[in-house]
Amino acid sequence: MSVKIRLQRHGKKGKPFFHIVVADARARRDGRLIEKIGTYNPVTNPATIDLDVDAAVKWLNNGAQPTDTARAILSYKGVLYKKHLLGGVAKGAFDEAEADKKFAAWLEEKSKQVEGKKSNLSQSKADAKKAAFDAESKVNQDRLDAAAKIQADAKAEEDAKKAELKAAADAKLAEEKAAEEAANAAVEEEKTEEAPKVEEPAAEDKSVAEIAAENVSEKAAANVDESAANGSDKTEGTEEAKA
């Protein structure tokens, strides 16, 4: 019978997980198998492969034919290289110890390549994360700057309106004050024109107050004289009566 090394699908929808199996070529993909020799998880990066290399080499030597995907997996894990080395041992090109040594060196080199890929992936992931963070920070900063600019423009507009209103109020107040001063000046001018001119008395003329004071003094003196005369008459009459 024809034997195939192929993948048997498992896992959930969107998260495939494969078994690497040896099965009859006439069997269904997920049907009866002869032997399971490994697993393959393509979801991880890099893909996770767990394979029994010696079993895979044995089945290849027995004539099993891998599918294209299975062949790529076997090559990635060094199965085809080990089969080639065992062919050289069988031909007497080198002994089995030398073959194992070469295969171990190949595995070490492959391990370094895988680690390098993992490191690059980690660095790429970190760089992508940093770039996303920087982009988000820039967007947030741009939003803050735009909001600050809008606020500053609104404040400047409000200040300009206040200054304009204040200037208008000051101008109106100055105009009203100027009109009031002009009106007061006109009234004063009219009063000045209507008031009669009064001649100032000469320096030697007596004032009305002085004249009034002199009149009062004269009247007081006359009253005193009259009182004295009346008193004298009364005294004389009294003496005559006594005599």
C-alpha positions in Angstrom: 0.0 0.0 0.0 1.1 3.6 -0.5 2.0 5.4 2.7 1.9 9.2 3.2 3.4 11.5 5.8 0.9 14.3 6.1 -0.9 16.6 8.4 -4.1 15.8 10.3 -6.0 18.9 11.3 -7.2 19.6 14.9 -8.0 22.7 16.9 -10.7 25.3 16.9 -11.9 27.4 14.0 -9.4 30.1 13.3 -6.8 28.3 15.6 -5.6 25.3 13.7 -3.4 22.7 15.2 -2.0 19.7 13.2 -0.7 16.2 14.0 2.1 15.0 11.8 1.1 11.4 11.0 1.9 8.5 8.9 -1.2 7.1 7.2 -2.5 5.1 4.3 -2.8 7.4 1.2 -6.3 6.1 0.7 -7.5 7.1 4.2 -9.4 10.3 4.8 -7.4 13.3 6.0 -8.7 13.0 9.5 -9.3 9.3 9.4 -7.3 6.2 10.4 -3.6 6.7 10.9 -0.6 4.3 11.2 1.6 6.4 13.5 1.7 9.9 14.9 5.3 11.3 14.7 4.8 14.9 15.7 2.8 18.1 16.0 2.7 21.4 14.2 1.3 24.7 15.5 1.3 27.4 12.8 -0.4 30.0 15.1 2.7 30.9 16.9 5.5 32.9 15.4 7.8 31.2 14.6 5.7 28.0 14.2 6.0 25.4 16.9 7.1 22.0 15.6 7.6 18.9 17.8 8.9 16.0 15.6 10.4 12.5 16.2 13.3 12.9 13.7 14.4 9.2 13.9 10.8 7.9 13.3 10.4 10.3 10.3 13.8 9.1 8.9 12.7 5.5 9.3 9.5 6.0 7.4 11.2 7.9 4.7 13.7 5.0 4.3 10.7 2.6 4.2 9.3 4.5 1.2 6.8 6.9 2.8 6.1 9.9 0.6 5.6 13.3 2.4 3.1 15.9 1.2 4.5 19.3 0.2 3.7 20.8 3.6 5.0 17.8 5.4 8.2 17.8 3.3 8.8 21.5 4.2 8.4 20.7 7.9 10.7 17.7 7.7 13.4 19.8 5.9 13.0 22.5 8.5 13.6 20.0 11.3 16.6 18.4 9.6 15.0 15.0 8.8 16.0 15.2 5.1 19.6 16.2 6.0 19.8 13.3 8.5 18.5 10.9 5.9 21.2 12.2 3.5 23.9 11.7 6.2 22.7 8.1 6.9 22.9 7.5 3.2 26.6 8.6 3.3 27.2 6.2 6.2 25.7 3.4 4.2 27.9 4.1 1.3 31.0 4.3 3.6 31.8 7.9 3.0 32.1 8.5 6.8 31.1 6.6 10.0 27.9 7.1 12.1 29.8 9.1 14.7 30.8 11.6 12.1 27.3 11.8 10.8 26.0 12.5 14.3 28.6 15.2 14.8 27.6 16.9 11.5 23.9 16.6 12.4 24.5 18.1 15.9 26.4 21.1 14.3 23.5 21.6 11.8 21.0 21.6 14.7 23.1 24.1 16.6 23.3 26.4 13.6 19.5 26.0 13.1 18.9 26.8 16.7 20.9 30.0 16.4 18.9 31.0 13.4 15.6 30.3 15.2 16.8 32.3 18.2 17.9 35.1 15.9 14.4 35.1 14.3 12.7 35.2 17.7 15.0 38.0 18.8 14.2 39.9 15.6 10.5 39.3 16.0 10.6 40.5 19.6 12.6 43.6 18.6 10.2 44.2 15.7 7.2 43.8 18.1 8.8 46.2 20.6 9.6 48.7 17.8 6.0 48.4 16.4 4.6 48.9 19.9 6.9 51.9 20.5 5.9 53.4 17.1 2.2 52.9 17.9 2.7 54.5 21.3 4.6 57.5 19.7 1.9 57.9 17.1 -0.8 57.8 19.7 1.1 60.3 21.8 1.5 62.6 18.8 -2.2 62.4 18.1 -3.0 63.1 21.7 -0.5 66.0 21.7 -2.0 67.4 18.5 -5.4 67.2 20.0 -4.2 69.1 23.1 -2.5 71.7 21.0 -5.6 72.1 18.9 -7.8 72.5 22.0 -5.3 75.0 23.5 -5.2 77.0 20.2 -9.0 77.1 20.1 -9.1 78.2 23.7 -6.5 80.9 23.1 -8.3 82.1 20.0 -11.5 82.3 21.9 -9.9 84.2 24.8 -8.2 86.6 22.3 -11.5 87.2 20.6 -13.2 87.8 23.9 -10.5 90.2 25.0 -10.7 92.0 21.7 -14.5 92.4 22.2 -14.0 93.6 25.7 -11.4 96.1 24.6 -13.7 97.3 21.8 -16.6 97.7 24.2 -14.4 99.6 26.7 -13.1 101.9 24.0 -16.6 102.6 22.8 -17.8 103.3 26.3 -14.8 105.6 27.0 -15.4 107.5 23.7 -19.0 107.9 24.6 -18.2 109.1 28.1 -15.6 111.5 26.8 -18.1 112.8 24.2 -20.8 113.3 26.9 -18.3 115.1 29.2 -17.2 117.3 26.4 -20.8 118.1 25.6 -21.5 118.8 29.3 -18.5 121.1 29.5 -19.5 122.9 26.3 -23.1 123.4 27.7 -21.7 124.7 31.0 -19.4 127.1 29.2 -22.3 128.4 27.1 -24.4 129.0 30.2 -21.6 130.8 31.9 -21.1 133.0 28.8 -24.8 133.8 28.7 -24.7 134.8 32.4 -21.7 137.0 31.8 -23.4 138.8 28.9 -26.8 139.4 30.8 -25.3 140.6 34.2 -25.1 144.5 34.5 -21.8 146.1 35.0 -21.3 147.6 38.5 -19.0 150.5 38.9 -16.6 150.0 41.7 -16.6 152.8 44.3 -13.6 155.0 44.6 -11.0 154.2 47.1 -11.8 157.3 49.2 -15.6 156.8 49.2 -17.0 155.1 52.3 -18.7 151.8 51.9 -22.4 151.3 52.7 -21.5 149.4 55.8 -19.3 152.2 57.1 -22.1 154.7 56.4 -24.6 152.6 58.2 -22.3 152.2 61.1 -21.8 156.0 61.3 -25.6 156.5 61.2 -26.1 154.0 64.0 -23.3 155.7 66.1 -24.9 159.2 65.6 -28.3 157.9 66.6 -26.9 156.3 69.7 -25.1 159.5 70.6 -28.3 161.5 70.1 -30.2 159.1 72.3 -27.5 159.4 75.0 -27.7 163.1 74.9 -31.5 163.1 75.0 -31.4 160.7 78.0 -28.9 162.9 79.8 -31.1 166.0 79.2 -34.2 164.3 80.4 -32.4 163.2 83.6 -31.2 166.7 84.3 -34.7 168.1 84.0 -36.1 165.5 86.4 -33.5 166.4 89.0 -34.2 170.0 88.8 -37.9 169.5 89.2 -37.3 167.4 92.3 -35.2 170.0 93.9 -37.8 172.7 93.2 -40.5 170.5 94.8 -38.4 170.1 97.9 -37.8 173.8 98.2 
